Amino acid sequence: MMAIAAAVAFGLALLLDLTNASIGEIDEGTFVILGLLLVALHLAGVGSGNRSWNMRSWRRARR
C-alpha cells in the first residue's frame, strides 16, 4: 500500500515538474521527499498487513 502511495507522490512530482507549477507552497521537491519517505516505510514493512499472521506463527514456533 505504501508503494502505491509513493508512486502517486512521484507521479504528482513529475506532473508538477513538467508543467512548472506548484500547489501553494508545495512544489515537486516536497512530493519527491514524500515519495522517498513512503518507499522507505514500505521497505521497512510498515503497512504490509501480514503482521498478525507473522505473530501467530512466531508464537507457535516459540512453544
Residue pairs with C-beta under 8 A, 6 or more apart in sequence:
1 42
1 47
1 49
2 38
2 39
2 41
2 42
2 46
2 47
3 38
3 39
3 42
5 38
6 34
6 35
6 36
6 38
6 39
6 42
7 35
9 31
9 32
9 34
9 35
9 38
10 31
10 32
10 35
12 28
12 31
13 28
13 29
13 30
13 31
13 32
13 35
14 28
16 22
16 23
16 27
16 28
16 31
17 28
22 28
41 47
45 51
